[in-house]
Amino acid sequence: MKQNKETRDLRIVFMGTPDFAVAGLDQLVDAGYNIVGVITAPDRPAGRGRKLKASAVKEYAVTKGLPILQPTNLKAASFLDDLKALNANLQIVVAFRMLPKAVWQMPEYGTFNLHASLLPQYRGAAPINWAIINGETETGVTTFFIDEKIDTGEIILQERTAINNTATAGDLHDTLMNLGATLILKTVEKIKVNDSELKKQSEFEDLKPAHKIHRDTCKIDWSKPIIEIFNHIRGLSPYPTAWTTLYNDEDELQLKIYQTEIESEKHNHTLGKIIPTKKTIKIAAKDGYLNLLEIQLPGKRKMKTQEVLNGLQLSKNAYVR
């Protein structure tokens, strides 16, 4: 329902952790909005030295002199007191944790979330990956007010974008990051003048989930049609990365695969058989061959396949499974 327009003096708390969230925060800062606090994850050990590393959002907030809170427990009384003391009347969530009711209900004008899909499709933790894995040709971003369930709240705004048929999850991440940052700003502008026309999410049977991706999710099933394997690989590239096991005589190597191309051609090879060439690793699949263009062997860096073949001798009986 459309509300009467009025100009509100917004005091915003921004919650987020990775690079995906920084773009939206940056747009709000550039637009001159009053960011009274930034909530982000605690510093984590990272790298070989396991030194503490700040989140991308914290690193940005420090450069702008924004107040920062890094709670370990969002239900802790001490954190709730600190959050309340910021006296925010609007909270924005981008790629953060699930919030307890005591947090998302706190501000007068509510708490909205940016989700990297066209809700109600792809509710869950990995919407970017699953949209590509499932071969979608279109996706987008959605802002919605948080409620008691996951990604089910009333929609404020949505923006659509096409998915290129060779785009990786990394490519789509960057597209949606920028699209989402602009949508956050548009959403805040609507809330500022109390001009939000909210829309309830429709519910229908063929909703596609975007559940968290695990190691087993990343394993390639070579019995599937070649286009599904191709989409699976690009939907997990560059992270967390599709993998398979390479059997090369008596050696077994876990192979991470980042980039491939389809070669449509009928053949009688066993699925998963490797047909070595000078420039690529060619794998027999349903309806053709999958050429591996960029891969990573255990303990090595990601490399072009031709570079890997300079030091890897493949037997005539090599295969993947």
N, C-alpha and C positions, 0 to 999 in steps of 0.2 A: 504494500500500500504506500502510495506517495505521501510524503510528509510536507508540512508547510515549510517554506524556506526560511532560514535564519542563519546568521553568521555566527559560528562557534569559535571560541578561542581554544584551539586544540593543544593539549599537552600529551605528547606521544611517547609511549614506551615501545621500543622495537626489539623483537626477539628473533634471533637467528644465529647460525653458526658458520656454514660454508660460504664459498665464493658466490654461490647462487643467490645468497641473501644480501650480499654487499651492494649489488647494483641498485636494489630498491632503496636501501638506506641512503646511498649516495644521492639518489634523485630527491629524496625528502630533504636532505641537508641542503642541497643546491637550491631547492625551492624555498628555503627559508623557514621550514616548519620547526617547531620547538620540540626537539628530541630531549626529553627530560631523563631518559635512561635507556641503556642497552643491556639486554639480558642475553648471555651467550654461555656456551659450555666451558667448564673449567679447562685450564691448560692441560694438554696431554703429552706423555712421552712420545717422541717420534724420532725416526732415523736410526742409524746404527748406534749412535751414542746415547739414544734414549733420553735426549734432553727435552725439557718441557717446551712445548710449542703452543702458542696462542692460536685461537681460531681466526679465520679470515675476517670475521665480523669484529672481533676484538682488536685485531691489528688496525683495521680501518677506524674504529671508534677512538682508539688512542690518538691517531693522527688528527682527529677533529676535536679532541678534548671532551668527549662525551662521557658522562657518568656510566660506569660499567658494574654490573653484578654478574657473578659466575656461580650460581647455586649448584650444589650437588643433589639437593633434595628440594623439589618444587613445593612440597607440602610442609616443609620445616617452618615453624613459627617465626624464626629469625628472618628467613627470606621473605615471608609474607609481610612482616613488619617493615622490612626495607623497601619492598615493592610498594606498599601502601604509602610510605613516606614520600615517594616520588610524586604522589598526587596526580597521576596521569588520568586523563578521561578517555583515552583511546589506546588500545594495544594492537600492534601489528606483528603477525607471526609468519616467518618465512624459513622453511627447512629447519625446524626446531623440534623439541620433544612434545609429546602429548601433554597438554596442560590439565591440571586438576581444576575442578569447578571453582574452587576458591580463587584461582588466578584469573581464569577467563571471564568470570562474572564481575570482577572488581571494578573496571572502569565504567563510567557513566554511559559512554557511547559505544560500549562493547569491545570485543576483540575479534578482528578479522584475520583470516589466513589466506596466503597466496598458495594455490595448488597448481602443479604443472600438468594439468589435464583439463579437458572439458567435462567437468562434473555433470552428472553423477558417474560417468565412465572413469575407470582407472583410479578408484579410491585406494589409498594405501601408500606404501613407502617408496615404490619405485615406478611411478607413472611414465617417466621418460623412457626407461628401458623397455617396459612392456609394450608401449605403443609401437616401438620399432620391431620388437620380437614378433609381435602379432601382425606385422605388415601393414599398419595403418598408413593412410595417405594424408591424414589431417589430424591435428591435435590443437592444443591451445593452453591458455592459462585462465584460472578462475579465482576471483576473490569471493569469500563467503564468511559470514559470521559463525564463529565456533559455537557448537552446542555440545550436548552430552555424548553424542556418538562421534565416530571418526569420519571426517570429511562429508558430513551430511547436512550441514547448516544451510540457511537460506543464502542464495546466490546474490551477490551485489552486481558484479560485472564479469563478462567473459570476453576473451579475444582469441580468434582463430588464426592458425597458420598451417600452410601445407608442409608435408614431410617429403623431402626429396628421396627418391627410391634408392639412393646410395648413401644417405646420411647415416652417420653413426650416432650413438647415444651422446657422445661428446659434442658433435655438431648441433644436435637438437637441444642439448643442455644450454649452449651459448645463445641459441635463438630464443629459447623460452626465458632465459635469464633477463635478456634485454626487453623482451615483450612484457614480461612480468613486472619489471621495474616501472615501466610506463603505466601499466594497469594499476599498480599500487598508488601511484600519484593521482591517477584519475579517480580512484576509489576514495582517497583521502579528500580530494576536492569536493566530491559529492557529500561525504559525511560532514565536511566543514559547513556546508550550506543546508544541511539536513534535507538532501535531495536524493535519497536512496530509494529506488524502486526494487524491493526485494522479491525474489522469485524462489518458491519452494522447489527443491530438487525432485524431479520426476522419478518414479520407481517402476522399472519394468524387468522382465525376466532375463534378458540377455546382457546384463551389466557385466563388464569385464573388470576383474580385480587387478590390483598392482601390488601384490604381496611382496614382502621382503625377499631379496634374492640371496640364495645360499650357494655354497660350493657345488652341490649336486645340480642346482639349476643351470650352472655354467657349463656342465659337461655336454659335449656335442653328441647327439644321437644320429649316427650316419645312416640309419634306416629311414629317416624322414626324407620328404621331397627336397630337392636341392634348394629351392627358393626359401623353404623354412630354415634350412641350415644357414643360408646366407643371411637371412634376417636375424637369426639367433646370434650370429657372430657380431654383426654390426650393432645390434641392440645391447651388447655387453662391452662394446669397445668405446673408450680405452679402459673402462673399469666397470665391473670387477674382472672382465675378460673371459671369453669362452676358452675352453681347453679340451684337449683330447690326449690319448696316450699313443705315442709313436712306437711301433714295434719294428726294430731294425736288426735283423738276425737275433742275437741274444740280448741286445740292449732294449730297455724300456725307458722312454723319455716322456715326461709330461710336456706337452707342447701348448703354449698359449698362442691364440690366433687373434690378430687385430684387424686384418684387412684381407678381403678375398675378392675374386671375381668369378662369375659363372661362365662356363663354356658349354653351351648347349650342343650336345652331340650324342647320338645313340652309341652304346657300347655293350660288351658282354662281360666286363670285368666285375669281380666281386666288389660289393660296396665297401669302401674304405681302403681299397688297394691304391698304392702310390705308384704313379707313373712318373719317374724322374725325368726332368728336362734340365737344360743348362741354366735356365733363368728362374724356374719356379718349381714348387712341389705341387703336382697335379694329382687330385684325389678323385677316385671314381665315386659317383653318387647317383641317385635316381635322376634320370633325365639329362645326365651330362657329367661334367667334371667341375670340381671347385679348385680354382687356382689360388694357392696361398701366396699373398703378396707381402705381408708383414707379420712376423712371428717372433716368439721368444722361447729359447731353450732354458732349462734350469740353470740358474747361476749366471746367466748372460743377460745383456740388455736387449731391449726390443730392436729388431733389425729387419731390413728388407730381406726377403727370402733368398734373393740371389747372393747376398753377402753371407748368409748362413751356409749356403751350399758350398762356398769356398772351403769350409772346414768340416763339412758333414758329408760323409760318404754313405749314400743310401743303397741298400742291397736291392736286388731284383724282386725280393720277396717282402719288401717293406710294406707295412700297412698301418692304418690308424683304427682305433676302436674306442 
